[in-house]
Amino acid sequence: MTSILVAGVGNVFLGDDGFGVEVVRRLHERHTDAWPPDGRVIDYGIRGIDLYYALLDGVDLAILVDATHRGGAPGTLYVIEPSVTNMGEGFQGDASPVLLSPHDLDPAKVLQAVQAMGGEVGRIVLIGCEPESLGTEDGQEGRMGLSAPVAAAVDEAVDTIESMIESMQAQTTVVNAGSMPQGHWRA
């Protein structure tokens, strides 16, 4: 069976950086008990070490949801499949190539550490949203709550994730169906 991990990441005290956390919350609202048996939807917030261990266990599809600066208009959604090939290249030894703080989450560093430690993630997708404000502009210390354009993108992100999960399940069903000999179901 295919394992799927949807990981909401971000800091709710930094405005639009809480996008991934809000998307996961909304997914849980929509699907109280309807997740696939081998699917997990988790709010990791800023707990990079927890995400690291979840990915180290291995998953077929990891969907990371986060605010992402890419230069678009605030609220723009991006579906990004990062290349993780050779992320740990040049690293040698038994320790992780990066130090992971239990209270910081840099998805690229987490993925690099997972690869360096021999963990396998089949497909990685980042559902990113262009932030408008992190609440740190003009010397502010942050703020809670999403800006209007980012809040408006949450449902679209949820729909995108639901479609990805349905597509993955459909592919798994077709792959696992196989062909059975004529007498297979006879007693």
N, C-alpha and C positions, 0 to 999 in steps of 0.2 A: 504494500500500500504506500502511496505517496504521502510524505510528511510535508506540511506547510506551516511556516511560521510567519505571522504578521506582527511586526515589531514597531510600535509607536515610540518614537524617540523625541526628546526635546525637553526644554525647561519651561514650565508653565509660569515662572516668575519673570520670563523675558518675552512677554507679548506673543508675537507670531511664532516664536520658537516652540511654542506649545502646540503647534499644528498637528504633529504626529500623535500626541497624547489625546487630542480632541477627536481625531479620526478613529482611534481605537475605542474611545468611549462611545462614539456613535455606532460603531460596528457592534459593540456589545448591546446597545439599546435595540438594534434591529434584530439581532440573532441571540436571544437569550439561551436557547438550547439547540440551535440548529447548525452547529459547527461540524465539519467532517470529523470522524473519529480520530484521525491523526493530524488534526489541524489545531493550531494554537494562535490566539490573538492576545497579545500581551503589551501592556504599557510599561516600557522600560525606562521612560523618563530620561534621566541622566546616568543610569546605572549600567555603564559600559561593561563592567565585569560580568554582570548577569547575562547580558546579551552574548558576550563571548562564550560563556559556558553553554548557553542554549545552542549556539551555532556549532560549537565544538562537538556536540552530540551528533551532528549531521542532520541536514534537512534537504529535501529535494527542491523546495522553493522557499526562499526567504524574501519577504516583501518588507522593506524598511520604509517607514513613513516619517518624513522630517521636513522642516523648512529648508529651502535650498536657494542660495543666491546664484542666479544664472543670468541676471540682467534683464529679465522680462518685466512685464507690468505686475504689480502686486496682485496676488491671487492666481497667477498663471500656474497651472499644473504641469509637471514634467514626469514622464515615465522614462527612467534611465536604467540601462543595464550596464553597470560598471564592469570593466575588464579586471578580473582578479588574477589573470595568468601572470605568474612570476612575481607576485607582490613581495614574496619573501626572498627573492633572488639576491644573492650576495650575503645572506644571513647564514651564519653557521653556528652550531652549538645547540644546547638543550633549552636555553632560555628564550623567551619571547623576544622578537626584534624590537618591540615597543613596550614601554611600561604602561599598563592600563590602570588608570585610577578607578576605584570603585564608584566614584562620584562624578565621573566625566564620561562623555560619550562622543567619541569621534568615530563614526561608522567605518571610515577607511582604515583607521588603526585597528579597530576590532577585527575587521575582515583579514587584514594582514597578519595579525596575531593568530587567528584561527588557521589560516593557511600554513603559517610557519610551524604550527604544532601538529600538523597532519590532519586537521579537521576538513571535512568535505561538505561543501554546499553546492548542490546541483545548479541551481539558477538563482541569481540575486537580482532583485529589481528594487530600485528606489523610486517611490512615489514622492516627489518633492513639490513643494509649493513656494513660489516666490514671496518672501515676506515683505510687508510694508514697513513695519516697525518692531524693533525688539525692546522698545521702551528705554533704551540707553542713550538716545540722542540727547543732545544739549545737556550732558552731564547727569541725566536722570539715572536712577539705580534700577530701572526695570519697571515692569507693570504686569498685571495679570489681565488675561483676556486677549482674544484675537481681534485684529483690525477687521473692518467690514469686508474688504475684498478677500481676505484669507478665510474668514468665517464662511463666506459664500462658497468657497471652494471645497469645503469639508464634504458635503454630500456628493459632489462629483468624484472626489477621491474614494469615498466609500463605494460608490457604484463601480468605479474602475477596479477596485480590489475584489469586490464580489464577482465581477466578470472574470478576472484572472483565476480566482479559485474555482469557479464553475468550469472554465476551460481546462484547467489542470485536472480536475476530476473527470471530465469527459474524455480527455486523452488517456488517463489511467484506465478507465473502464474499457476503452477500445483496445488498448495494449494488453490488458489482462484477459480479455475475452477469448482470444485464441480460437483454435478449432478443436473440436472434440470428435473422436471417432463415433461412428453411427451407434454402436452398442454401448456407449459410455453410460447412458442413463437407464439402461435395462438392468433389472435385478438378476 
